[in-house]
Amino acid sequence: MNTRRPGPIFKKFSTARKAYSISAITEYEIYTGAKTAQMDLWNEFLDKTTVLPFDKEVARMAFGINRDLKRKRKLTDTADLLIASTALANNLPIATLNKRHFERIEGLSIVD
């Protein structure tokens, strides 16, 4: 039975007692990637986590970013675009293990 805990980046922030939040898109990605045996652990983790909504402001931010990335021919996948837009709309940096997808988004601060 695989009861793997949340990944290293989540663990780093949750155990360091730093304030953190995730986007509703990230929550969706967590649930779709979780195995049945992991659900209790993820539910416990997400119960302690602030989830930022995908709202009108985030949608407009995503549209603008996508338009700019199209012009530059540097598109990124939709989920990453929506996660980055959530961070920007809330004036927050982003923590990720996949910096390559987020570095092309202008104005986005990435936590090391």
OpenMM code with the backbone's topology and positions (N, CA, C; nanometers):
from openmm import Vec3, app, unit

residues = "MET ASN THR ARG ARG PRO GLY PRO ILE PHE LYS LYS PHE SER THR ALA ARG LYS ALA TYR SER ILE SER ALA ILE THR GLU TYR GLU ILE TYR THR GLY ALA LYS THR ALA GLN MET ASP LEU TRP ASN GLU PHE LEU ASP LYS THR THR VAL LEU PRO PHE ASP LYS GLU VAL ALA ARG MET ALA PHE GLY ILE ASN ARG ASP LEU LYS ARG LYS ARG LYS LEU THR ASP THR ALA ASP LEU LEU ILE ALA SER THR ALA LEU ALA ASN ASN LEU PRO ILE ALA THR LEU ASN LYS ARG HIS PHE GLU ARG ILE GLU GLY LEU SER ILE VAL ASP".split()
positions = [
    Vec3(0.0839, -0.1177, 0.0000),
    Vec3(0.0000, 0.0000, 0.0000),
    Vec3(0.0892, 0.1252, 0.0000),
    Vec3(0.0722, 0.2099, -0.1008),
    Vec3(0.1515, 0.3313, -0.1128),
    Vec3(0.0825, 0.4444, -0.0383),
    Vec3(0.1474, 0.4933, 0.0668),
    Vec3(0.0914, 0.6048, 0.1430),
    Vec3(0.1869, 0.7232, 0.1386),
    Vec3(0.2453, 0.7439, 0.0221),
    Vec3(0.3394, 0.8530, 0.0042),
    Vec3(0.2790, 0.9854, 0.0497),
    Vec3(0.3584, 1.0633, 0.1179),
    Vec3(0.3138, 1.1927, 0.1694),
    Vec3(0.3261, 1.2992, 0.0610),
    Vec3(0.2660, 1.4166, 0.0867),
    Vec3(0.2780, 1.5266, -0.0083),
    Vec3(0.4239, 1.5533, -0.0432),
    Vec3(0.4458, 1.5991, -0.1656),
    Vec3(0.5790, 1.6190, -0.2201),
    Vec3(0.6667, 1.7131, -0.1395),
    Vec3(0.7959, 1.7193, -0.1767),
    Vec3(0.8950, 1.7939, -0.0990),
    Vec3(0.8666, 1.9434, -0.0901),
    Vec3(0.8140, 2.0025, -0.1942),
    Vec3(0.7906, 2.1472, -0.1886),
    Vec3(0.6773, 2.1797, -0.0918),
    Vec3(0.5723, 2.0956, -0.0895),
    Vec3(0.4633, 2.1166, 0.0049),
    Vec3(0.5129, 2.0942, 0.1479),
    Vec3(0.5911, 1.9891, 0.1651),
    Vec3(0.6436, 1.9568, 0.2982),
    Vec3(0.7307, 2.0700, 0.3504),
    Vec3(0.8145, 2.1257, 0.2625),
    Vec3(0.9040, 2.2342, 0.3023),
    Vec3(0.8247, 2.3519, 0.3585),
    Vec3(0.7203, 2.3922, 0.2898),
    Vec3(0.6422, 2.5070, 0.3344),
    Vec3(0.5544, 2.4751, 0.4543),
    Vec3(0.4948, 2.3577, 0.4560),
    Vec3(0.4038, 2.3264, 0.5661),
    Vec3(0.4795, 2.2998, 0.6959),
    Vec3(0.5983, 2.2435, 0.6903),
    Vec3(0.6732, 2.2159, 0.8131),
    Vec3(0.7531, 2.3366, 0.8602),
    Vec3(0.7837, 2.4297, 0.7706),
    Vec3(0.8578, 2.5494, 0.8092),
    Vec3(0.7654, 2.6528, 0.8742),
    Vec3(0.6372, 2.6219, 0.8771),
    Vec3(0.5355, 2.7102, 0.9337),
    Vec3(0.5318, 2.8452, 0.8646),
    Vec3(0.5681, 2.8465, 0.7395),
    Vec3(0.5554, 2.9674, 0.6600),
    Vec3(0.4128, 2.9743, 0.6085),
    Vec3(0.3658, 3.0949, 0.5901),
    Vec3(0.2325, 3.1101, 0.5313),
    Vec3(0.2415, 3.0691, 0.3848),
    Vec3(0.1474, 2.9938, 0.3397),
    Vec3(0.1441, 2.9525, 0.2002),
    Vec3(0.0005, 2.9277, 0.1607),
    Vec3(-0.0231, 2.9282, 0.0336),
    Vec3(-0.1539, 2.8944, -0.0214),
    Vec3(-0.1308, 2.8287, -0.1560),
    Vec3(-0.2344, 2.7682, -0.2078),
    Vec3(-0.2262, 2.7072, -0.3399),
    Vec3(-0.3470, 2.7529, -0.4215),
    Vec3(-0.3364, 2.7372, -0.5503),
    Vec3(-0.4488, 2.7721, -0.6367),
    Vec3(-0.5489, 2.6565, -0.6392),
    Vec3(-0.6711, 2.6892, -0.6766),
    Vec3(-0.7724, 2.5851, -0.6933),
    Vec3(-0.7282, 2.4863, -0.8016),
    Vec3(-0.6520, 2.5329, -0.8991),
    Vec3(-0.6009, 2.4460, -1.0052),
    Vec3(-0.5024, 2.3451, -0.9459),
    Vec3(-0.4164, 2.3910, -0.8549),
    Vec3(-0.3218, 2.3004, -0.7895),
    Vec3(-0.3956, 2.1962, -0.7064),
    Vec3(-0.4999, 2.2392, -0.6359),
    Vec3(-0.5798, 2.1437, -0.5593),
    Vec3(-0.6372, 2.0360, -0.6521),
    Vec3(-0.6899, 2.0787, -0.7647),
    Vec3(-0.7430, 1.9845, -0.8635),
    Vec3(-0.6336, 1.8880, -0.9103),
    Vec3(-0.5140, 1.9416, -0.9415),
    Vec3(-0.4033, 1.8557, -0.9858),
    Vec3(-0.3647, 1.7548, -0.8781),
    Vec3(-0.3650, 1.7971, -0.7531),
    Vec3(-0.3329, 1.7059, -0.6430),
    Vec3(-0.4328, 1.5909, -0.6397),
    Vec3(-0.5605, 1.6234, -0.6417),
    Vec3(-0.6630, 1.5189, -0.6338),
    Vec3(-0.6607, 1.4266, -0.7556),
    Vec3(-0.6383, 1.4804, -0.8739),
    Vec3(-0.6377, 1.3935, -0.9917),
    Vec3(-0.5141, 1.3055, -0.9974),
    Vec3(-0.4053, 1.3461, -0.9328),
    Vec3(-0.2837, 1.2662, -0.9339),
    Vec3(-0.2698, 1.1722, -0.8148),
    Vec3(-0.3573, 1.1883, -0.7154),
    Vec3(-0.3453, 1.1081, -0.5936),
    Vec3(-0.4013, 0.9678, -0.6129),
    Vec3(-0.3333, 0.8740, -0.5519),
    Vec3(-0.3832, 0.7368, -0.5493),
    Vec3(-0.4828, 0.7244, -0.4341),
    Vec3(-0.5695, 0.6272, -0.4424),
    Vec3(-0.6721, 0.6063, -0.3395),
    Vec3(-0.6104, 0.5973, -0.2003),
    Vec3(-0.4989, 0.5276, -0.1889),
    Vec3(-0.4333, 0.5097, -0.0587),
    Vec3(-0.3761, 0.6406, -0.0045),
    Vec3(-0.3616, 0.7412, -0.0882),
    Vec3(-0.3043, 0.8692, -0.0461),
    Vec3(-0.4097, 0.9721, -0.0068),
    Vec3(-0.5353, 0.9445, -0.0328),
    Vec3(-0.6399, 1.0459, -0.0176),
    Vec3(-0.6507, 1.1012, 0.1244),
    Vec3(-0.6400, 1.0177, 0.2252),
    Vec3(-0.6482, 1.0683, 0.3626),
    Vec3(-0.5349, 1.1660, 0.3918),
    Vec3(-0.4145, 1.1339, 0.3463),
    Vec3(-0.3004, 1.2230, 0.3679),
    Vec3(-0.3195, 1.3554, 0.2945),
    Vec3(-0.3641, 1.3481, 0.1706),
    Vec3(-0.3855, 1.4713, 0.0937),
    Vec3(-0.4997, 1.5524, 0.1524),
    Vec3(-0.6070, 1.4868, 0.1943),
    Vec3(-0.7183, 1.5593, 0.2562),
    Vec3(-0.6727, 1.6315, 0.3824),
    Vec3(-0.5921, 1.5643, 0.4624),
    Vec3(-0.5393, 1.6260, 0.5846),
    Vec3(-0.4528, 1.7468, 0.5498),
    Vec3(-0.3666, 1.7321, 0.4514),
    Vec3(-0.2813, 1.8428, 0.4080),
    Vec3(-0.3661, 1.9590, 0.3561),
    Vec3(-0.4628, 1.9291, 0.2702),
    Vec3(-0.5432, 2.0349, 0.2082),
    Vec3(-0.6378, 2.1017, 0.3077),
    Vec3(-0.6771, 2.0304, 0.4135),
    Vec3(-0.7597, 2.0920, 0.5178),
    Vec3(-0.6859, 2.2055, 0.5877),
    Vec3(-0.5530, 2.2009, 0.5882),
    Vec3(-0.4707, 2.3028, 0.6539),
    Vec3(-0.4224, 2.4098, 0.5560),
    Vec3(-0.4634, 2.4002, 0.4321),
    Vec3(-0.4097, 2.4854, 0.3263),
    Vec3(-0.5148, 2.5827, 0.2746),
    Vec3(-0.4744, 2.7082, 0.2585),
    Vec3(-0.5620, 2.8068, 0.1967),
    Vec3(-0.5610, 2.7833, 0.0466),
    Vec3(-0.6791, 2.7693, -0.0115),
    Vec3(-0.6917, 2.7480, -0.1556),
    Vec3(-0.7483, 2.8759, -0.2173),
    Vec3(-0.6707, 2.9341, -0.3075),
    Vec3(-0.7120, 3.0577, -0.3748),
    Vec3(-0.8009, 3.0238, -0.4935),
    Vec3(-0.9131, 3.0920, -0.5069),
    Vec3(-1.0096, 3.0576, -0.6119),
    Vec3(-0.9666, 3.1023, -0.7512),
    Vec3(-1.0214, 3.0351, -0.8496),
    Vec3(-1.0119, 3.0806, -0.9875),
    Vec3(-1.1328, 3.1715, -1.0080),
    Vec3(-1.1072, 3.3005, -1.0112),
    Vec3(-1.2164, 3.3961, -1.0207),
    Vec3(-1.2001, 3.4854, -1.1433),
    Vec3(-1.2828, 3.5863, -1.1520),
    Vec3(-1.2834, 3.6761, -1.2672),
    Vec3(-1.1477, 3.7456, -1.2860),
    Vec3(-1.0877, 3.7913, -1.1766),
    Vec3(-0.9582, 3.8582, -1.1849),
    Vec3(-0.8498, 3.7634, -1.2371),
    Vec3(-0.8493, 3.6409, -1.1879),
    Vec3(-0.7514, 3.5414, -1.2333),
    Vec3(-0.7751, 3.5091, -1.3814),
    Vec3(-0.9008, 3.4957, -1.4205),
    Vec3(-0.9326, 3.4670, -1.5614),
    Vec3(-0.8818, 3.5778, -1.6529),
    Vec3(-0.9029, 3.7010, -1.6140),
    Vec3(-0.8544, 3.8138, -1.6953),
    Vec3(-0.7024, 3.8188, -1.6994),
    Vec3(-0.6397, 3.7914, -1.5864),
    Vec3(-0.4937, 3.7876, -1.5807),
    Vec3(-0.4414, 3.6773, -1.6728),
    Vec3(-0.5036, 3.5612, -1.6692),
    Vec3(-0.4623, 3.4482, -1.7539),
    Vec3(-0.4775, 3.4824, -1.9020),
    Vec3(-0.5856, 3.5485, -1.9370),
    Vec3(-0.6066, 3.5883, -2.0759),
    Vec3(-0.4934, 3.6792, -2.1233),
    Vec3(-0.4590, 3.7787, -2.0435),
    Vec3(-0.3515, 3.8710, -2.0808),
    Vec3(-0.2170, 3.8023, -2.0936),
    Vec3(-0.1858, 3.7157, -1.9995),
    Vec3(-0.0583, 3.6425, -2.0034),
    Vec3(-0.0547, 3.5515, -2.1256),
    Vec3(-0.1628, 3.4807, -2.1510),
    Vec3(-0.1681, 3.3902, -2.2655),
    Vec3(-0.1495, 3.4672, -2.3964),
    Vec3(-0.2133, 3.5822, -2.4062),
    Vec3(-0.1996, 3.6660, -2.5253),
    Vec3(-0.0526, 3.7057, -2.5463),
    Vec3(0.0137, 3.7483, -2.4380),
    Vec3(0.1548, 3.7870, -2.4474),
    Vec3(0.2444, 3.6685, -2.4834),
    Vec3(0.2179, 3.5534, -2.4237),
    Vec3(0.2981, 3.4349, -2.4542),
    Vec3(0.2781, 3.3896, -2.5985),
    Vec3(0.1573, 3.4036, -2.6506),
    Vec3(0.1317, 3.3695, -2.7915),
    Vec3(0.2143, 3.4579, -2.8834),
    Vec3(0.2149, 3.5874, -2.8531),
    Vec3(0.2940, 3.6814, -2.9347),
    Vec3(0.4415, 3.6447, -2.9362),
    Vec3(0.4913, 3.5996, -2.8227),
    Vec3(0.6321, 3.5633, -2.8101),
    Vec3(0.6597, 3.4203, -2.8551),
    Vec3(0.5539, 3.3464, -2.8889),
    Vec3(0.5636, 3.2044, -2.9259),
    Vec3(0.6293, 3.1219, -2.8145),
    Vec3(0.5848, 3.1490, -2.6926),
    Vec3(0.6382, 3.0796, -2.5749),
    Vec3(0.5242, 3.0295, -2.4860),
    Vec3(0.4254, 2.9669, -2.5462),
    Vec3(0.3094, 2.9190, -2.4709),
    Vec3(0.3498, 2.8183, -2.3643),
    Vec3(0.2686, 2.8099, -2.2619),
    Vec3(0.2861, 2.7104, -2.1566),
    Vec3(0.1533, 2.6369, -2.1417),
    Vec3(0.1536, 2.5261, -2.0723),
    Vec3(0.0268, 2.4520, -2.0619),
    Vec3(-0.0745, 2.5289, -1.9772),
    Vec3(-0.1991, 2.4995, -1.9995),
    Vec3(-0.3084, 2.5753, -1.9397),
    Vec3(-0.3042, 2.5735, -1.7875),
    Vec3(-0.2807, 2.4584, -1.7271),
    Vec3(-0.2785, 2.4508, -1.5804),
    Vec3(-0.1717, 2.5434, -1.5230),
    Vec3(-0.0515, 2.5420, -1.5806),
    Vec3(0.0552, 2.6291, -1.5314),
    Vec3(0.0203, 2.7757, -1.5519),
    Vec3(-0.0420, 2.8075, -1.6630),
    Vec3(-0.0861, 2.9443, -1.6897),
    Vec3(-0.1857, 2.9896, -1.5824),
    Vec3(-0.2803, 2.9044, -1.5470),
    Vec3(-0.3812, 2.9395, -1.4475),
    Vec3(-0.3226, 2.9489, -1.3065),
    Vec3(-0.2275, 2.8640, -1.2759),
    Vec3(-0.1599, 2.8694, -1.1459),
    Vec3(-0.0796, 2.9984, -1.1349),
    Vec3(-0.0046, 3.0321, -1.2386),
    Vec3(0.0740, 3.1559, -1.2393),
    Vec3(-0.0170, 3.2780, -1.2309),
    Vec3(-0.1277, 3.2760, -1.3010),
    Vec3(-0.2227, 3.3872, -1.2984),
    Vec3(-0.2822, 3.4062, -1.1589),
    Vec3(-0.3074, 3.2965, -1.0899),
    Vec3(-0.3579, 3.3042, -0.9531),
    Vec3(-0.2558, 3.3721, -0.8631),
    Vec3(-0.1294, 3.3345, -0.8775),
    Vec3(-0.0232, 3.3964, -0.7971),
    Vec3(-0.0126, 3.5456, -0.8275),
    Vec3(-0.0106, 3.5812, -0.9547),
    Vec3(0.0021, 3.7219, -0.9926),
    Vec3(-0.1180, 3.8041, -0.9472),
    Vec3(-0.2379, 3.7509, -0.9633),
    Vec3(-0.3588, 3.8231, -0.9241),
    Vec3(-0.3636, 3.8478, -0.7736),
    Vec3(-0.2957, 3.7621, -0.6969),
    Vec3(-0.2928, 3.7752, -0.5511),
    Vec3(-0.1620, 3.8335, -0.4997),
    Vec3(-0.0779, 3.8835, -0.5920),
    Vec3(0.0517, 3.9431, -0.5561),
    Vec3(0.1370, 3.8503, -0.4702),
    Vec3(0.1452, 3.7247, -0.5145),
    Vec3(0.2203, 3.6236, -0.4403),
    Vec3(0.3296, 3.5628, -0.5274),
    Vec3(0.4405, 3.5220, -0.4648),
    Vec3(0.5409, 3.4457, -0.5399),
    Vec3(0.4908, 3.3027, -0.5574),
    Vec3(0.5600, 3.2281, -0.6393),
    Vec3(0.5212, 3.0897, -0.6636),
    Vec3(0.6382, 2.9984, -0.6283),
    Vec3(0.6073, 2.8865, -0.5659),
    Vec3(0.7068, 2.7838, -0.5362),
    Vec3(0.6764, 2.6657, -0.6274),
    Vec3(0.7773, 2.6210, -0.7000),
    Vec3(0.7568, 2.5119, -0.7946),
    Vec3(0.8852, 2.4348, -0.8147),
    Vec3(0.8702, 2.3096, -0.8495),
    Vec3(0.9850, 2.2283, -0.8890),
    Vec3(1.0028, 2.2325, -1.0401),
    Vec3(0.9127, 2.2984, -1.1091),
    Vec3(0.9174, 2.3061, -1.2549),
    Vec3(0.9328, 2.4514, -1.2989),
    Vec3(1.0457, 2.5104, -1.2648),
    Vec3(1.0702, 2.6520, -1.2945),
    Vec3(1.0638, 2.6823, -1.4437),
    Vec3(1.1031, 2.5888, -1.5249),
    Vec3(1.1090, 2.6108, -1.6697),
    Vec3(0.9747, 2.6569, -1.7265),
    Vec3(0.8653, 2.6030, -1.6772),
    Vec3(0.7334, 2.6404, -1.7276),
    Vec3(0.6889, 2.7781, -1.6805),
    Vec3(0.7433, 2.8234, -1.5686),
    Vec3(0.6978, 2.9484, -1.5095),
    Vec3(0.7907, 3.0664, -1.5372),
    Vec3(0.9161, 3.0404, -1.5699),
    Vec3(1.0122, 3.1484, -1.5924),
    Vec3(0.9739, 3.2390, -1.7088),
    Vec3(0.8990, 3.1892, -1.8039),
    Vec3(0.8612, 3.2684, -1.9206),
    Vec3(0.7481, 3.3660, -1.8929),
    Vec3(0.6905, 3.3611, -1.7723),
    Vec3(0.5778, 3.4487, -1.7391),
    Vec3(0.6313, 3.5739, -1.6703),
    Vec3(0.6179, 3.6843, -1.7401),
    Vec3(0.6707, 3.8120, -1.6954),
    Vec3(0.6050, 3.8583, -1.5651),
    Vec3(0.6885, 3.9043, -1.4726),
    Vec3(0.6390, 3.9588, -1.3465),
    Vec3(0.6168, 3.8558, -1.2372),
    Vec3(0.6298, 3.7299, -1.2699),
    Vec3(0.6072, 3.6229, -1.1720),
    Vec3(0.7346, 3.6003, -1.0907),
    Vec3(0.7225, 3.6069, -0.9598),
    Vec3(0.8360, 3.5820, -0.8716),
    Vec3(0.8355, 3.4346, -0.8318),
    Vec3(0.9506, 3.3692, -0.8504),
    Vec3(0.9629, 3.2263, -0.8208),
    Vec3(1.0510, 3.2080, -0.6966),
    Vec3(0.9990, 3.1375, -0.5975),
    Vec3(1.0720, 3.1098, -0.4729),
    Vec3(1.1707, 2.9976, -0.4983),
    Vec3(1.2925, 3.0137, -0.4477),
    Vec3(1.3939, 2.9079, -0.4604),
    Vec3(1.3709, 2.8000, -0.3576),
] * unit.nanometer
topology = app.Topology()
chain = topology.addChain("A")
for resn in residues:
    res = topology.addResidue(resn, chain)
    for name in ("N", "CA", "C"):
        topology.addAtom(name, app.Element.getBySymbol(name[0]), res)
